[in-house]
């Protein structure tokens, strides 16, 4: 393992802080710059969610734990999202059908870094939710004091703390693809429940729910695929997602 990959676990809290305080784009830029400088990270099916900066600086692609060429003219740009901190771009290019999509090279650090980033975004969302609910009242009582609302916020907090505890106690490569996917699903469930607490505000195109939605796309795009002989890990990913 290279020095950059080995540092990923220790740098996780930095990616987390950037995501929480600055946004998804800056955090993805930092993670890509540390682990994959000059490369465009793609998931098992050729999809990528990257910052504009990473896309413009990419000289090659990275998928299945190894480097490969970018297609002539660059990847297909599917969509651009303007989020707090800067633009995030969804891209796609074909990857070899016989690529062995298993954790290798910088893969373990990449997948752990993404979890740290999503955790930071989820915690920032929780702060927005608490502020929102504190400022809304029903019968002169802030919504945040209602039992069901408090329970929903507490459930999200527990999910976040559980993910943090696992990440703090592991180094890149120590967690199986199945565990990584379980934690991604845990964060997705927490984010969905938090967005519901925002009511209509959670579904605005420029609202906090949109960042949670793109965060979920990140998880789908870079789903940690197991080796072909691993029967417990699905090889489906972004190609089966609801958007692409």
C-alpha positions in Angstrom: 0.0 0.0 0.0 1.3 3.4 -0.9 1.8 6.2 1.7 -1.2 8.1 0.3 -3.5 5.1 0.6 -2.2 4.3 4.1 -2.9 7.8 5.3 -6.6 7.7 4.2 -7.9 6.4 7.5 -6.0 9.0 9.4 -7.1 11.7 7.0 -10.7 10.6 7.3 -11.6 13.2 9.8 -10.2 15.9 7.6 -12.5 14.8 4.7 -15.3 14.7 7.2 -14.6 18.3 8.4 -14.4 19.7 4.9 -17.7 18.0 3.9 -19.5 19.3 7.0 -18.1 22.8 6.9 -17.6 23.5 3.2 -19.6 21.0 1.2 -19.5 17.9 -1.0 -17.5 19.4 -3.9 -14.5 20.6 -1.8 -14.4 17.3 0.1 -14.4 15.2 -3.1 -11.7 17.5 -4.5 -9.5 16.9 -1.4 -10.1 13.1 -1.4 -9.3 12.8 -5.1 -6.3 15.1 -4.8 -4.8 13.0 -2.0 -5.5 9.5 -3.3 -5.9 9.9 -7.1 -4.2 13.1 -8.3 -4.8 13.6 -12.0 -7.2 10.7 -12.2 -11.0 10.6 -12.7 -12.5 8.2 -10.2 -15.2 6.0 -11.7 -17.4 3.3 -10.2 -17.7 -0.3 -11.3 -20.1 0.7 -14.1 -18.2 3.7 -15.4 -20.1 6.4 -13.5 -18.5 9.1 -11.5 -19.5 11.9 -9.2 -16.7 14.5 -9.0 -16.1 18.2 -8.4 -15.6 20.4 -11.4 -12.0 20.9 -10.5 -11.3 17.1 -10.4 -12.9 16.7 -13.8 -10.9 19.5 -15.4 -7.6 18.2 -14.0 -8.2 14.5 -14.9 -5.6 13.1 -17.3 -6.6 9.4 -16.9 -9.4 7.4 -15.4 -9.4 5.1 -12.3 -11.7 2.2 -11.9 -11.7 -1.3 -10.3 -8.6 -0.3 -8.3 -6.4 0.5 -11.3 -5.7 3.3 -13.7 -7.0 3.4 -17.3 -7.3 5.9 -20.2 -10.0 8.5 -20.5 -12.0 8.2 -23.6 -11.2 10.7 -26.4 -12.8 14.0 -25.7 -13.3 13.1 -22.0 -16.2 11.4 -20.2 -19.9 12.1 -21.0 -21.3 14.7 -18.7 -24.7 13.5 -17.5 -25.7 16.2 -15.1 -24.3 19.1 -13.0 -25.5 20.0 -9.6 -24.8 23.4 -7.9 -24.4 22.6 -4.3 -23.0 24.6 -1.3 -19.2 24.7 -1.9 -19.3 24.4 -5.6 -20.5 22.3 -8.6 -20.6 18.6 -8.6 -20.6 16.8 -11.9 -22.0 13.4 -12.8 -20.1 11.7 -15.6 -19.9 8.4 -17.4 -17.6 6.4 -19.7 -17.4 2.8 -20.7 -15.1 0.5 -18.7 -13.8 -2.8 -19.9 -16.4 -5.5 -19.5 -13.8 -7.9 -18.1 -12.5 -5.5 -15.4 -12.2 -7.3 -12.1 -14.0 -5.0 -9.7 -12.5 -5.7 -6.4 -10.8 -3.6 -3.7 -7.3 -2.9 -4.8 -4.7 -0.1 -5.1 -6.2 3.0 -3.5 -9.7 1.4 -3.4 -9.9 0.8 0.4 -8.9 4.4 1.2 -11.2 5.7 -1.4 -14.3 3.9 0.0 -13.5 4.9 3.6 -12.9 8.5 2.5 -16.3 8.5 0.9 -17.9 7.3 4.1 -16.2 10.0 6.1 -17.4 12.6 3.6 -21.0 11.3 3.7 -20.9 11.3 7.5 -19.9 14.9 7.5 -22.7 15.9 5.2 -25.2 13.9 7.2 -24.1 15.7 10.4 -24.4 19.0 8.7 -27.9 18.1 7.6 -28.8 17.2 11.2 -27.7 20.6 12.3 -29.9 22.2 9.6 -32.8 20.1 10.7 -32.5 21.0 14.4 -32.3 24.7 13.5 -35.3 24.3 11.3 -37.4 22.5 13.9 -36.3 24.9 16.7 -37.6 27.8 14.7 -41.0 26.2 13.9 -43.8 26.0 16.5 -47.1 24.3 17.0 -49.3 25.5 19.8 -46.4 27.8 20.9 -44.2 24.7 21.4 -41.1 24.3 19.1 -41.4 21.3 16.9 -38.1 20.0 18.1 -39.7 19.3 21.5 -42.3 17.0 20.1 -41.7 13.4 21.2 -41.8 11.8 17.7 -39.6 14.5 16.2 -37.1 14.2 19.0 -37.0 10.4 18.5 -36.4 10.8 14.8 -33.5 13.2 15.3 -32.1 10.9 18.0 -32.3 7.9 15.6 -30.3 9.8 13.0 -27.7 10.8 15.6 -27.3 7.1 16.7 -26.8 6.0 13.1 -24.2 8.7 12.6 -22.4 7.8 15.9 -22.4 4.1 15.0 -20.8 4.8 11.6 -18.2 7.1 13.2 -17.3 4.5 15.8 -16.6 1.9 13.1 -14.6 4.3 11.0 -12.5 5.5 13.9 -11.6 1.9 14.8 -10.6 0.7 11.3 -7.8 1.3 8.8 -8.3 1.1 5.0 -8.7 -2.4 3.8 -9.9 -3.8 7.2 -13.6 -3.5 6.4 -15.2 -5.9 3.9 -17.2 -4.5 1.0 -20.4 -5.8 2.7 -19.7 -3.8 5.9 -18.9 -0.7 3.8 -22.2 -1.1 2.0 -24.1 -1.5 5.2 -22.7 1.7 6.5 -23.5 3.5 3.3 -27.1 2.3 3.6 -27.2 3.4 7.3 -26.2 6.9 6.3 -28.7 6.9 3.4 -31.5 5.9 5.8 -30.5 8.6 8.3 -30.4 11.3 5.6 -33.8 10.3 4.2 -35.4 10.5 7.6 -33.8 13.8 8.3 -35.0 15.3 5.0 -38.6 14.3 5.9 -38.3 16.4 9.1 -37.7 19.5 6.9 -41.1 19.1 5.3 -41.4 20.8 1.9 -38.2 22.7 2.5 -36.3 19.4 2.3 -37.3 18.8 -1.3 -36.4 22.2 -2.8 -33.8 22.0 -5.7 -31.6 24.4 -3.8 -32.3 23.1 -0.3 -30.3 20.8 2.0 -32.3 17.8 0.8 -30.6 18.1 -2.6 -27.1 17.7 -1.1 -28.4 14.5 0.7 -29.7 13.2 -2.6 -26.4 13.7 -4.4 -24.6 12.2 -1.4 -26.8 9.1 -1.9 -25.8 9.1 -5.6 -22.2 9.0 -4.5 -22.8 5.9 -2.5 -24.6 4.2 -5.4 -21.9 5.2 -7.9 -18.9 3.9 -6.0 -20.6 0.9 -4.5 -17.8 -1.3 -3.2 -18.0 -4.3 -5.3 -16.7 -7.7 -4.2 -14.5 -10.1 -6.2 -16.3 -12.3 -8.6 -16.0 -15.3 -6.2 -17.6 -13.5 -3.2 -21.3 -14.6 -3.2 -22.3 -12.2 -0.4 -21.6 -9.0 -2.2 -23.8 -7.8 -5.1 -22.0 -6.6 -8.2 -24.9 -4.3 -9.1 -24.3 -0.6 -8.5 -25.0 2.7 -10.1 -26.3 1.1 -13.4 -29.2 -0.1 -11.4 -29.8 3.2 -9.6 -33.0 5.2 -9.9 -31.4 8.0 -11.9 -28.9 6.5 -14.3 
